C-alpha cells in the first residue's frame, strides 16, 4: 500500500495561498531607508579635527591681539 503524501499546508491549501498573495499585493512596498549621513561625514574623528581647526583659527585671531 502506498504512503499518503505528507501534510503540507503550503502546498495543499491554495485558497490560503491566494489570500496571502492578494494581501501582500495590497500592502504598499517598504520605503527604502535613508543612508545614515552624519553632519561631519563618515570619519569618526571628524569632530576632533573640526575642534582642532576651530582652536587654531581662534589662536591665530586672538594671539596677535595680545602682542
C-alpha positions in Angstrom: 0.0 0.0 0.0 1.4 3.4 -0.9 2.1 6.0 1.7 -0.1 9.2 1.6 1.7 12.4 0.8 2.9 14.4 3.8 0.6 17.0 5.2 2.0 20.3 4.0 -0.5 23.2 4.2 1.7 25.4 2.0 1.1 23.1 -1.0 -2.4 21.8 -0.4 -4.3 24.9 0.7 -4.4 27.1 -2.4 -7.2 29.3 -1.0 -4.9 30.4 1.9 -2.0 30.9 -0.6 -4.2 33.1 -2.8 -5.4 35.1 0.1 -1.9 35.7 1.4 -0.7 36.7 -2.1 -3.6 39.2 -2.5 -2.9 40.6 0.9 0.8 41.0 0.0 -0.2 42.7 -3.2 -2.4 45.2 -1.4 0.4 46.1 1.1 2.5 49.1 -0.1 6.2 48.3 -0.7 8.5 49.1 2.1 10.2 52.5 2.0 13.9 52.4 1.4 15.9 53.5 4.4 17.8 56.8 4.0 21.6 56.4 4.4 22.8 57.4 7.8 24.6 60.6 6.7 26.2 62.4 9.6 26.8 66.2 9.6 30.5 65.6 9.8 30.7 62.7 7.4 31.7 59.2 7.9 35.1 59.9 9.6 34.8 59.1 13.3 37.5 61.7 14.1 35.8 64.5 12.2 34.6 66.2 15.4 38.1 66.2 16.9 39.6 67.6 13.6 36.9 70.3 13.5 37.6 71.2 17.1 41.4 71.5 16.4 40.8 73.7 13.3 38.5 76.0 15.3 41.1 76.3 18.1 43.9 77.0 15.7 41.8 79.6 13.9 40.8 81.2 17.2 44.5 81.2 18.3 45.5 82.9 15.0 42.9 85.6 15.6 43.4 86.1 19.4 47.2 85.7 19.8 48.1 88.8 17.7 45.7 90.9 19.9 48.0 90.2 23.0 51.2 91.2 21.2 
